[in-house]
């Protein structure tokens, strides 16, 4: 298991750089992670339709590319 970059930065009280994505396409995470300039990716699900498969694919892509991720899902999900 890889070290959580975001957690390390928070523990050391250092700044972090993140990016928000609106698309559930895992390829976008691959592109962002390969820049090596971003510490974490935040998926904002409030403005797009999503299902559990999308969330799983995003998490798997982030894990494969060893980048931290977080999800912001809608309070009343319309995908279920």
MDAnalysis code that builds the backbone (N, CA, C; Angstrom):
import MDAnalysis as mda
import numpy as np

u = mda.Universe.empty(240, n_residues=80, atom_resindex=np.repeat(np.arange(80), 3), trajectory=True)
u.add_TopologyAttr("name", ["N", "CA", "C"] * 80)
u.add_TopologyAttr("resid", np.arange(1, 81))
u.add_TopologyAttr("resname", ["UNK", "UNK", "UNK", "UNK", "UNK", "UNK", "UNK", "UNK", "UNK", "UNK", "UNK", "UNK", "UNK", "UNK", "UNK", "UNK", "UNK", "UNK", "UNK", "UNK", "UNK", "UNK", "UNK", "UNK", "UNK", "UNK", "UNK", "UNK", "UNK", "UNK", "UNK", "UNK", "UNK", "UNK", "UNK", "UNK", "UNK", "UNK", "UNK", "UNK", "UNK", "UNK", "UNK", "UNK", "UNK", "UNK", "UNK", "UNK", "UNK", "UNK", "UNK", "UNK", "UNK", "UNK", "UNK", "UNK", "UNK", "UNK", "UNK", "UNK", "UNK", "UNK", "UNK", "UNK", "UNK", "UNK", "UNK", "UNK", "UNK", "UNK", "UNK", "UNK", "UNK", "UNK", "UNK", "UNK", "UNK", "UNK", "UNK", "UNK"])
u.atoms.positions = np.array([
    [0.843, -1.186, 0.000],
    [0.000, 0.000, 0.000],
    [0.885, 1.245, 0.000],
    [0.507, 2.218, -0.789],
    [1.310, 3.424, -0.915],
    [1.012, 4.401, 0.228],
    [1.898, 5.367, 0.400],
    [1.701, 6.381, 1.422],
    [0.754, 7.447, 0.900],
    [-0.155, 7.865, 1.742],
    [-1.142, 8.874, 1.396],
    [-0.465, 10.248, 1.407],
    [-0.247, 10.796, 0.225],
    [0.439, 12.081, 0.091],
    [-0.283, 13.211, 0.818],
    [-1.594, 13.237, 0.686],
    [-2.377, 14.296, 1.311],
    [-2.291, 14.197, 2.826],
    [-2.396, 13.004, 3.369],
    [-2.316, 12.819, 4.819],
    [-0.948, 13.255, 5.343],
    [0.100, 12.938, 4.629],
    [1.447, 13.341, 5.046],
    [1.586, 14.865, 5.060],
    [1.050, 15.523, 4.049],
    [1.116, 16.976, 4.000],
    [0.317, 17.609, 5.133],
    [-0.851, 17.065, 5.421],
    [-1.670, 17.592, 6.512],
    [-0.965, 17.392, 7.844],
    [-0.408, 16.207, 8.062],
    [0.285, 15.935, 9.322],
    [1.493, 16.844, 9.518],
    [2.172, 17.191, 8.434],
    [3.348, 18.063, 8.510],
    [2.992, 19.542, 8.387],
    [1.707, 19.844, 8.335],
    [1.189, 21.210, 8.195],
    [1.805, 21.930, 6.991],
    [1.861, 21.211, 5.894],
    [2.368, 21.763, 4.651],
    [1.208, 22.013, 3.693],
    [1.370, 22.923, 2.746],
    [0.290, 23.170, 1.774],
    [0.150, 22.016, 0.793],
    [-1.046, 21.892, 0.250],
    [-1.312, 20.849, -0.744],
    [-1.999, 21.476, -1.950],
    [-1.864, 20.801, -3.074],
    [-2.500, 21.261, -4.307],
    [-3.444, 20.167, -4.775],
    [-4.684, 20.536, -4.968],
    [-5.682, 19.584, -5.425],
    [-6.412, 20.091, -6.645],
    [-7.149, 19.219, -7.250],
    [-7.929, 19.588, -8.428],
    [-9.303, 18.939, -8.306],
    [-10.320, 19.680, -8.710],
    [-11.684, 19.150, -8.727],
    [-11.995, 18.657, -10.130],
    [-12.654, 17.521, -10.172],
    [-13.102, 17.017, -11.466],
    [-14.609, 16.811, -11.407],
    [-15.240, 16.994, -12.538],
    [-16.688, 16.835, -12.616],
    [-17.083, 15.606, -13.416],
    [-16.150, 14.995, -14.080],
    [-16.455, 13.848, -14.919],
    [-16.071, 12.558, -14.205],
    [-16.898, 11.542, -14.277],
    [-16.552, 10.266, -13.641],
    [-15.639, 9.391, -14.492],
    [-15.066, 9.919, -15.543],
    [-14.194, 9.154, -16.421],
    [-12.848, 8.908, -15.731],
    [-12.466, 7.657, -15.471],
    [-11.206, 7.365, -14.780],
    [-9.968, 7.804, -15.560],
    [-10.075, 7.955, -16.868],
    [-8.949, 8.413, -17.666],
    [-8.490, 9.809, -17.278],
    [-9.416, 10.630, -16.803],
    [-9.055, 11.977, -16.368],
    [-8.130, 11.921, -15.153],
    [-8.373, 10.979, -14.276],
    [-7.520, 10.809, -13.100],
    [-6.127, 10.375, -13.530],
    [-6.063, 9.504, -14.503],
    [-4.771, 9.048, -15.022],
    [-3.970, 10.217, -15.586],
    [-4.618, 11.067, -16.342],
    [-3.944, 12.222, -16.937],
    [-3.441, 13.158, -15.845],
    [-4.283, 13.453, -14.870],
    [-3.913, 14.373, -13.789],
    [-2.793, 13.786, -12.942],
    [-2.892, 12.527, -12.599],
    [-1.889, 11.888, -11.739],
    [-0.527, 11.825, -12.419],
    [-0.501, 11.658, -13.721],
    [0.767, 11.564, -14.438],
    [1.505, 12.896, -14.553],
    [0.867, 13.992, -14.190],
    [1.569, 15.277, -14.177],
    [2.518, 15.385, -12.991],
    [2.267, 14.612, -11.935],
    [3.042, 14.652, -10.690],
    [3.068, 16.043, -10.064],
    [2.079, 16.863, -10.364],
    [1.999, 18.210, -9.814],
    [0.848, 18.362, -8.824],
    [-0.008, 17.351, -8.730],
    [-1.211, 17.424, -7.922],
    [-1.094, 16.436, -6.764],
    [-1.529, 16.864, -5.563],
    [-1.467, 16.003, -4.384],
    [-2.730, 15.163, -4.198],
    [-3.877, 15.695, -4.611],
    [-5.121, 14.943, -4.469],
    [-6.123, 15.373, -5.529],
    [-7.096, 14.497, -5.742],
    [-8.179, 14.745, -6.690],
    [-9.492, 14.700, -5.925],
    [-10.338, 15.688, -6.166],
    [-11.660, 15.724, -5.542],
    [-12.709, 15.573, -6.638],
    [-13.519, 14.538, -6.524],
    [-14.613, 14.343, -7.474],
    [-15.863, 15.003, -6.905],
    [-16.418, 15.948, -7.646],
    [-17.606, 16.671, -7.210],
    [-18.804, 16.067, -7.913],
    [-19.584, 15.300, -7.185],
    [-20.717, 14.608, -7.766],
    [-22.018, 15.371, -7.679],
    [-21.971, 16.613, -7.204],
    [-23.194, 17.397, -7.089],
    [-23.717, 17.864, -8.443],
    [-22.840, 17.962, -9.413],
    [-23.217, 18.566, -10.682],
    [-23.214, 17.586, -11.844],
    [-23.179, 16.314, -11.541],
    [-23.160, 15.303, -12.586],
    [-23.910, 14.075, -12.111],
    [-24.335, 13.256, -13.037],
    [-24.978, 12.003, -12.648],
    [-23.892, 10.956, -12.413],
    [-24.102, 10.107, -11.443],
    [-23.114, 9.089, -11.117],
    [-23.817, 7.897, -10.498],
    [-23.104, 6.781, -10.482],
    [-23.595, 5.603, -9.779],
    [-22.419, 4.984, -9.028],
    [-22.658, 3.899, -8.336],
    [-21.614, 3.279, -7.524],
    [-20.459, 2.764, -8.367],
    [-20.741, 2.352, -9.595],
    [-19.669, 1.888, -10.481],
    [-18.704, 3.028, -10.812],
    [-19.253, 4.222, -11.025],
    [-18.391, 5.376, -11.303],
    [-17.473, 5.670, -10.126],
    [-18.025, 5.647, -8.915],
    [-17.218, 5.915, -7.733],
    [-16.135, 4.859, -7.546],
    [-16.478, 3.616, -7.810],
    [-15.495, 2.540, -7.694],
    [-14.385, 2.693, -8.730],
    [-14.743, 3.045, -9.956],
    [-13.742, 3.232, -11.006],
    [-12.805, 4.399, -10.698],
    [-13.353, 5.469, -10.144],
    [-12.529, 6.617, -9.769],
    [-11.557, 6.223, -8.657],
    [-12.061, 5.519, -7.652],
    [-11.209, 5.098, -6.539],
    [-10.117, 4.143, -7.015],
    [-10.457, 3.232, -7.893],
    [-9.454, 2.285, -8.417],
    [-8.389, 3.002, -9.238],
    [-8.796, 3.963, -10.062],
    [-7.829, 4.709, -10.875],
    [-6.901, 5.528, -9.986],
    [-7.451, 6.150, -8.954],
    [-6.619, 6.930, -8.035],
    [-5.653, 6.020, -7.287],
    [-6.117, 4.863, -6.894],
    [-5.266, 3.915, -6.182],
    [-4.146, 3.392, -7.081],
    [-4.473, 3.087, -8.325],
    [-3.459, 2.592, -9.259],
    [-2.364, 3.617, -9.529],
    [-2.747, 4.886, -9.519],
    [-1.782, 5.943, -9.821],
    [-1.247, 6.613, -8.561],
    [-1.555, 6.043, -7.422],
    [-1.037, 6.476, -6.120],
    [-1.240, 7.965, -5.873],
    [-2.481, 8.395, -6.044],
    [-2.843, 9.770, -5.750],
    [-4.037, 9.745, -4.810],
    [-4.053, 10.649, -3.858],
    [-5.153, 10.702, -2.899],
    [-6.419, 11.183, -3.602],
    [-7.556, 10.749, -3.082],
    [-8.820, 11.156, -3.681],
    [-9.859, 11.392, -2.604],
    [-10.834, 12.211, -2.944],
    [-11.983, 12.413, -2.075],
    [-13.207, 12.614, -2.958],
    [-14.361, 12.278, -2.396],
    [-15.618, 12.389, -3.123],
    [-16.524, 13.370, -2.415],
    [-17.164, 14.206, -3.173],
    [-18.200, 15.088, -2.655],
    [-19.469, 14.729, -3.406],
    [-20.327, 13.965, -2.760],
    [-21.548, 13.508, -3.411],
    [-22.728, 14.356, -2.961],
    [-23.750, 14.358, -3.770],
    [-24.947, 15.134, -3.500],
    [-25.678, 14.582, -2.291],
    [-26.320, 15.469, -1.546],
    [-27.063, 15.039, -0.359],
    [-28.207, 14.105, -0.741],
    [-28.878, 14.394, -1.839],
    [-29.940, 13.549, -2.334],
    [-29.529, 13.037, -3.708],
    [-28.829, 11.900, -3.750],
    [-28.334, 11.425, -5.026],
    [-29.462, 11.075, -5.988],
    [-29.366, 11.611, -7.193],
    [-30.403, 11.337, -8.187],
    [-30.063, 10.111, -9.020],
    [-28.904, 9.506, -8.801],
    [-28.516, 8.338, -9.579],
    [-29.048, 7.021, -9.037],
    [-29.645, 7.058, -7.858],
    [-30.098, 5.807, -7.249],
    [-31.596, 5.707, -7.299],
])
